[in-house]
Each structure stands twice: as C-alpha cells, then as structure tokens.
Amino acid sequence: MTVDQTVTRRGRAARVAELAARKTADQRPVRPGMVGGRYQPLTQPEVERIHHTVLDLMEQVGFADAIPSMVALVTAKGGRVNERGRLCYPRALVEDIVAGAQRSFVMPGFLPEHDMEVGGSRVHTGTGGAAPTVLDFHTGHYRDSQLLDVYDLARLVDTLDNIHYFWRPVVARDTQTTLDLDLNTAYACLAGTSKHIGVSYVNGTNCRAALDLFAMASGGESKWRARPFGSISCCHVVPPLRFAVESCEALEAAARGGMCITLLSAAQAGATAPAALAGTIVQAVAETLAGLVFVNLIDPLCRANLGTWPFVSDLRTGAMTAGSPELALVVSGCAQMARFYDLPGSVAAGMTDSKLPDAQSGAEKAYTLALAANAGSTLIMESAGMHASLLGASYESYVIDNDILGAVQRTVRGIEVTDETLSFEVIKSVVHGEGHFLGEAQTIERMKTDYVYPGVGDRQTTAAWAEQGAQDVRERARTQVRQTLATHYPEHLDPALDAKIREHFNILLPRAAMRPSDRW
C-alpha cells in the first residue's frame, strides 16, 4: 500500500468516526417503530374469511373454564354460557370491543428515552421466553438458569440498540416459591435495564405484589399508572379454546392495576392447534380476542396487544420447532390479522432449534424475523438469544442477534424514492467529473443515515481477518459480552429507593452482584 493510499484510508476512517459521533436518533438508519406491512402472506379475501371464521368460533363453540368475573362481564354484554358450560361471544360484542380498543399507545421505558409508541404497524423487537436453561458462558455447557442470569441478560440488552425492550427470557430456577420467582424476576429486570420490561405472573396475588413493587419504584401509584414501564405477558388460554384460571386472575389484576398487557395464545400447530396453518391463525386470533374482550370490559383504555404466538410442530416427532419456515409464515399471517383489526399485535419470531450460535441459528433467526418484521408486527418477542426450541438461552447470541435485528429493521425501512434519492444531478456530476461516487457529499452523508453496519459481523479481507486472529462471530460476540458485563452496571434505580424496595420485598439478588466484580 502506498503512503497516499494509507493517508486516504486514515482520512476516510476519521470522517466515518466523526459522522458516527454526530449521528442523532433521527439520523440512524434504523430505529424503534419503523412501519412495516409491505409483506402480506394473505390476500384481502383470505383475511376476511379468517375473520369470519374467528367470529363463528367464538360465537358457536366458545371457551371452557371462564372465571366468574369474566362470565359476569361478558354475559352482561350479551354473551351466554352454552349447554356445555362454554362461554360464547356474540359477534356484535367482539366487533364493538375491537372498534373501541386502543389502537396506539405508549409502552414506557423506566426512562423516557426508551418509550415505545406501539400500534400502526410500527415494528419493535425485544426479548422474551421462559427458558429453563442457559448456555453457560464460561463452560460452554447448558445449566439451569438462575436469577443472576435474568439480571445479567438485562444488563447486556440494556446496551444493545436494536433490542428495544426486555421481556424476561429465562426462568430463575434458584427461587423457592412462586411469589419469590415472580417478584424477583420483576426486580432483576427492572434493576438490569431502563428499557420497558415484561414478566409473566402465575396468579393474581403475585401480579398485585409486582404492581406494588412497580408503584414503589415509580414513586407512587399515580406515577406508575401514568408511565407503566412493566408489562404482563399472560397465557390466559390453554389451547384449544380453554381459559387458564389462575392466569385469567393474573390478567384481571394486571388490567385493574394499569399494567401493559400482552394477551398470549401459544398453541402448537399440529398438537394444540390445527396442522393447517390457516386454522392455526384462526384459533390464535379467536383466543387473543377473547382476552381482549375481557380486559376492555374491565378498562376500555387498557394498553393491550394481541399476542398471537402460535408455534409449529415437527410432524415427524410432534416436537415443537422454533425455526421452521412454517412458523415464519404463520406468525406473519397473525401480524397481518392484527393489521386488519388495526390493533397492536405481537408475535414470537427469531428463535432457533439449534443449540449453539451457529449457521443454523443465524439462518432460522434471520428468515423468521425478516418475514415477521416486514409483515408489520408491532412487537416481535423472543427475537434474540433463544435456542434449543426455546429451552435455552445464549449470552453470545444476544450480541449476534442484535446485528441480525439491525439488518432486518433496515429491510423494514425499505427504499425511499424522492427527487433527492433518485440522484439525477449526482449521477450527472460524477459522469462529468471523477467517474466514481466515493467522494460525493451524498455518499458521505448517506453512509450514516441509510446504511447499517454490523457490530460483530465480519467484513474484512481474508488477510486482515487472519492477521487479527481469524475469529468467528461467536468469538467476537464473547469479547463484547465479557467487556459489557464487566463494566455496565445500570444506575437508574436510586440507591435509597433500592434500599426501600429491599425493606418491603424479599429481594434475593445480592447487592454484591450489582457492582463490578471478577465474575466476568
């Protein structure tokens, strides 16, 4: 390389660094809430056929095991309990609830900089799951997940720009009671990130206890209700078409307590839902709409989304598969149905059946995420870190998947066609000038606003790659995980407030774990 070439490259690198430093949120090539919906796996007549089948199912078949408060609310509005004891929903009631439900609302972060406006096909990507195991960062073997993993994963996600919120991804299996599990999971999420958080609660009592914790963290109930930074992801149904009693009680507590709500239907096509994908979508939509009716009869202003999370069976074995093309299609169809109702919706995509962050993992995550995001899903859950068909989580994968999410979000943004981007004058100038676009002002400007660059993905020459140790993406991700978790300890919870929370609740996360140590 000549001296001139070296100087030129150094000068270009300096300009790139300067541009990156000046970049604001509005100038980023990808950002939370870009509008999707260009991809539509269903035609409009197909969407309408699904919709009418959903209404027929809710009205004629109904749901088993409705809790008394649900029966009272629904029957007061024209519903009925049929001869089989199933709660049936008149078409008019469902249509009225859909028409009056919140179409757009803010899901706040603990800090306002992480607020998310959901609805209108604005796409957000985040974590989620209930993995019972973690791929241990130090040993490389799967082990039981622990409370400390919830906190450490929250800290890691707190630094990853393309993961917009943090839903509890693993189960704290070192807690003794369900109350300790639910409260300490909520606390670990809150302490680890200032982004919006989400937790599942096993019953109404535990949900109300978490509401008390969140109100204390907010500075009072009225402040919590104004900015509910925490959500419940509630599997209020046991597919097919049967309510989960304790989960419905948790759902009622969340709705009365002002919590943001994801109404979850998590059937498995071929097992707890029809093998036909259209039938799976019908069932998922019916089950989530039943929950929507309930929470809106409690509070017409509740912040709820349709959590159509159908999974898919490998019909050779009956096992759940998280990374199949059928899953990509069915969740995209569910996203399209939420858009049909003009309601916020969430799906689960970006998971893998692979046990490691390998080529299978990258492929399965990328195509399921690309379809779900471009179909316009408001919230894409479990979009990072999840392995082994949701049975495990990997620290390195959160960093790798952050790159995948950035690339997918860039495809959601699409191609802007304007007088400026058509570039007639730029092409003309280059043709009459130097013959290349590298030095053009448009090139320098758009490299920061239009192009996404991977954080751990490699674009070096083979020679440069070899000189720097010939690392693969997992090794580079491990370096970032280690550096982040050795240094990043969020401080958005005031120490005095944290002490007050610990006085009132049985917080099991040691204080020593929340300050720098040699763990990483």
Secondary structure, DSSP 8 states (H G I E B T S, - for coil): --HHHHHHHHHHHHHHHHHHHH--GGGSSS-TTEE-----SS-HHHHHHHHHHHHHIIIII-BBS--HHHHHHHHTTT-EE-TTS-EE--HHHHHHHHHHS-SSEEE--SSGGG-EEE-TTEEEEB----BSEEE-TTTSSEEE--HHHHHHHHHHHTT-TT--BEE--B--TT-SSHHHHHHHHHHHHHHH-SS-EEE--SSHHHHHHHHHHHHHHHTSHHHHHHS--EEEEE--B-SSSBB-HHHHHHHHHHHHTT-EEEEEE--EETTTB-SSHHHHHHHHHHHHHHHHHHHHHH-TT--EEEEE--EEEETTTTEEESS-HHHHHHHHHHHHHHHHHT--EEEE-S--S-SSSSHHHHHHHHHHHHHHHHTT-SEEET-SSEEGGGTEEEHHHHHHHHHHHHHHHHHHH-----HHHH-HHHHHHHHTTTS-STT-HHHHHHHHHT----SSS--S-HHHHHHTT---HHHHHHHHHHHHHHH-----S-HHHHHHHHHHS---S-GGGGS--S--
